Amino acid sequence: MRIGELSRATGTSTRALRYYEEQGLLAPERLANGYREYDEEAVRRVAFIQDLYRAGLSSEVVRDIVPCAGVERPAGDCAGLLRRVRQVRDQLAEQEAQLAARREMLERYLAGAALPAGLDSPLDKDA
């Protein structure tokens, strides 16, 4: 399939697909006329790439991970990459916990259940 067809099949812009190619994430065949030709596996690969980007991984990490998800495994250390992805996941969980604690503290202040240090009367609830 050509780049426009892959774009429609994945909901990804042709610009993004060209970027993925520049980053070494997609490797289309080049026809004699210079057109890109993608195989059916490209649809799955693009979806996987988009998921990794949405998860907050950098292009560098995505570039290392994508080959490990293919049919043919690279000679590199895929286990190390999985550890890196787990590390990013754990960092996100830690950030979520911190945000939840901050939100809870603000809720307690707004409900009058807690006072900021140094205040001896509840916050003005009308403010």
Secondary structure, DSSP 8 states (H G I E B T S, - for coil): --HHHHHHHHT--HHHHHHHHHTTS---EE-TTS-EE--THHHHHHHHHHHHHHTT--HHHHHHHGGGGSSS--SS-HHHHHHHHHHHHHHHHHHHHHHHHHHHHHHHHHHTS---TT--S---TT-
